[in-house]
Amino acid sequence: MPFSAQTPPADSPSHLQPNRACVHRLSRRTLLKGVGGLAAASVIGGGAVVAGAAPAQAALTVAEHEDHGRMQYYKLTTSSIGWLPRVNVLLPDGYDTSRRYPVLFLLHGGGENYSTFDTKYDIRNHTAGRDLIVVMPDGGAAGWYCDPESSNVGPRNWETFHIKELLPWVDATFATTGQASRRAISGFSMGGFGALKYAAKYPELFASVSSHSGPADLRIQDGAVVHWANFTASATDLKGGTIYGIPWDQARVSADNPVEHVESYRGKRVFLVCGTESDRYESIVLPSQQNFEKVLDGAGIGYERYEDTGAHVVRWGRIQQDIDSLLNHFAKGA
């Protein structure tokens, strides 16, 4: 599955040290082998409102709730999704409703779900002792954090669900600050793209954005990421529907493309990381992030970026570094 996670090896010093940090003017990678075939295949496959947030289109209803201490599990009813999406909300140690906490929305990769950062990537230990609420919602196996151009299985409007419904519900349900200055968004792979996209389209909602091996340019390599999104969503979530249409809805692509909205990142904390191995994922992600870096440089927008040895995996050390860095960023802005 394109942009799906692989289980990373245990951390070692090599995983924590970048090959190059905040690299400038890096050369482009060679074109991914097989993208042309994939492109051809995609054509054939034919509650409360937070200040600055878009109003929720419909109130979310809690269909199921399980209390697991720090981890709170919910199954929600929404007209935006044709099934009951789930969300894990990880609370801080000693969670106190009389206090107010910053929030991190953490988005999973392709082929994963709301539970992956808990069951696979040890998010509880990454946040132990830290005053942070972490929200981990479903995003579809290949939902691409989008409202698709078409669907043959009912509504799959993940962007509407996350931004207009889930975000206000989180602020109404938990002891958050309710302020964009204390709200971050991050993700891996497909979720890394989703984080960059949401921060670009809704800059008033997030102060920090992080992408762990997520593509930052939909149009890189003749639109390889758009082809992937269309093909994977058509084959799985949408049963022949597409994210961007065939032929593409160019306005829809541009609206979602992080590199085309560079000014949205001004004044935000931006954290980017990917691997340097020429596997079929990082061979696209790496040049897309490098292209994004050049655009940020040209606009004079600061960022933090790392290129690490290895393939398309979640780097545990970088997740920890990212969380601690965003909390330091919030503290400095207090």
N, C-alpha and C positions, 0 to 999 in steps of 0.2 A: 504494500500500500504506500503510495507516495506520501512523503512527509509523515510517516509513522515512526514511532519511537523504537529504539533498540535498547535493551537493558545494558546500562553502562557497567564497566568493570569497577571494582572497588577503587576508591580514590588512592592516588599515589602522588608523589611530588610532581611527576610529569604531567598529571592531569590538572594540576593547579598552576602551572607555569605556562604563560602564553609563548608561542613562537614569536609573535609580534604583538605589541600592544599599541592601540591607537595609531595604526599604520597609515601613512599618507602616500598617495600616488602609487598604489599597487597595480601590477599588471593584471589584465583580465585572464580568466581561465579559458581553456579550450572548450568548444561546444560539447555539450553532453551527448555521448553516443546513444543513439536510440530515441532521442527526443522527436525526430521527424516521424518515426513510426508511431510514437505515442500521440503526436498531433493528429496524424491521419486517423488513428483509432478513435480519437475524440470526435472527429467530424462524422465518422461512420456511426458511432454510438449514439449518433444522433440525438401599591399602597400610597405613601406620602411622596410628594414631589420635592426633590432636592433643588435648591437654587442653582440655576444654570443647566439643569437636566431637562431633557425633553419630557413632557408629561407622559405618564404611563397610559397606554391605549386601553388597557383593561387590567383590573385588579387581579393579581395572582391569588390563587386559592391553594392552600396547603392540603394536598391529598394524603400525605403521609409524613410523619416526623419520627425520627429515632434519636434519642439522646445518648450519645456515647462519650459523655464527659466533655473534653475539649472539642471533639468532633461531633457536629450536629448534622444529621442527614435529613434532607427534605426531598419529597416528590411533589411537584407543583403542577397545577392545572392552568393552562393558558391557551387562548385561541390562536396564538402565534405559532404553536407547534402542535402537530397532529397526534402526538402521544404525550405522555407525562414526563417532562424533562426532570432531571435530578440535579441536586447541588449539595456538595459538602461545604460546610462553613466551619473552619477551624478557629477556635477561640483561643485567646492567650491564657497562659497559666494564671490562675487566680482572677479570672474574668469578673469584673465588677461593673454592674450596670450604672453605678453612679459616676463612673469615669467615661471618657470618650477616647476611642482608639482609631488609629489610621487603618486603612483597608488596602489589601492587595487582591485584585482580581487575577487569578492564575488560570490560564487557558491551556487545555490539553492539545496534543498533536493528533494527526490523522490516525484513525483506527483505535483511538483511545476513548476514554470517557471521564466523567466527573471524579472517579475514584483513583485514577492512575497516579497522581502525585502523592497520594497516601499509600497505596499498596505497592507502588513500584519505586518511588523516588523519595520516600522517607521525609515528607514535608513536616511531620510532627517534630522530629528532631531538629530540622533546619530552623524551626521557629521557637524551639523550647526557650523559655525565659525571655522572650521578646514580646513587647507590647504591640501586637499586630493581629488583626483579623484577616484571615485568608479565605477568599470565596472561590470555590472551584466548581463551575457549572458544566453540565453537558453542553457540547457544541456540535453533536453529530459526528458520525464516523468520518464523514467527508463534507461537513457543513460549511467549512471555510469561513465561518463567522460572518455569513452573508444572508441577506434575503434573496433567494435565488430568482433568476429570470423566469424559470418554469419548474413545476413539480408535478409528477404524476401520482403522488401518494399523499396529497393533502399539504397543509401548511408546514413549511420548514423555515420559518423566518427567524433565524438565530440572532441576527443583528437587532431586530425589534425586541425580541425577548430579553436579550442581555442589557441593552441600553435603555429602553423605554419602560421596561417592567422590572427586571431583576435588580438593577442598580437602585432604583427608588425603594424597592421592597427591602433590600438589605439595610439601607439607612433608616427605614421605618421600624425594622425588626430588631436590630442590634445596636449596641452602644458605640456607634461610629461618630466621627466628628461631623459628618455630613458635608465636608468641605473638600473641594477639588484639590486644595493645597496639601491634603493628607490622604489622597487617593492615588494608588499606583495600579498599573496593569502590566502583566508579563505573560509569556507563554513560550512553549516549545514547538518548533517546526510550524505546522499549520497554525498553532496557537500563537507562535511568535509573530506570524503575519497578522493574525487577528488583533494582537496587542498594538502593533504599529498602525494598523488600519483604524481601529477605534480611536486611538490617540490623535490621529490625523483628522478624522471626520468629526470628532467631538472634543476639540482641544480644551474646551471649557470644563471638562469633566475630570481630567487627569493631570497630575503634576509630574509623574514619572512613568516612563515606558521602557520595557525591556524585551528584547527578542533573542531567544536562545535557539540558534540555527533556524531562524525564520526568514523567509525571503522578504526583501524590502523593495523589490522592483518587479511588478507583474509583467512588464514588457521585456525583461531581459531575455536574451537569446531567442528572439523572434516570438516572444510571448509564451515561453515554456511553462511558466507558472499558471497562466490562464488556461492553457491546454490541460495541465494537470488537474486544476480545479474542476473544469468541465467534465473531464473524463472520469475522475474518481467519484464525483458527486452523481453523475449519470449512472454509473455502474453500481452504486450502493444506495445512497440516501434518497435520490430523486427518481430512480427507476426510469431513466430516459430523459428526465428533465436536466437542465443545466444551470450553472451559476451565472454565467455571462452571456448565454445565448450562442447560437450558431446560425449565421455569422455573429461575431461578438457585438454586443451593445457597447460601442466605444465609450460613450459617456459613463456607463456603469463601471467599466474598467478604470477609467481615469478617476472617477470618484473614490474608488477603493485603493488606488495605487499610492503607497506611502511616499515614494520619491517625487511624485507630482504635487505634494502638499507640504513642502519643506518648512514653510513658515509656521505651520501648526506646531512644530517642535521647538520653536524659539522659547527660551525661558524654562524648558522642561529638563529634567534629568533623563538622559538617553543612554541606555546600556545595551550593547550589541556583542554577541559572541557567536562564533561558528568554527567548524573544523576545517582543516586544510587537505584532508584526504580526498582524492578524486573519485569518490563513490557517486552514484547517480543522483544523490540528493545534494550533498555539499558542492558538487560541481556546478550547481545552479545557485544555491544559497550564497556561496562565497562571493562570486562576482556581483550578485545583487546587492549584498551588503557593502561591497567595495564601491559600487556605483552610488549608493546612498551616502556613503561617507564623503565622496567627492562633492556631492550636492550640498551636504551639510557644511563642508569646508568652504565652499563657494559662498554660502549664505552667512558665514561667520557664526554658526551655531555649534556649541560645544557638545561633546558626547564622550562616551567611554566605550572602546571597542577592543575585542581580543580575537586573535586567531590562534587556535590551539591545535596541536597535532591530534589527528584522529578523524573519525567518521561522524556520521549524523546521529549523535547520541546526546542525551541529557548529561551535562557535566556537573556532577554533584557539587564540586568545589565552587563552580561559577554560580550555581543557584544560591549557595550560602553567601558568597561574596555579594551577589546582587541584593539579597534581602538585607544584609547588614548595611550596605551602601545606601539603599533607599531610606532606611530608618535614620541613618546619619543625615541624609539630605532633608528629611522631614524635621529632624531636631534642629538643624541650623536655621530652618525657616520659621521656627516657632517664635 
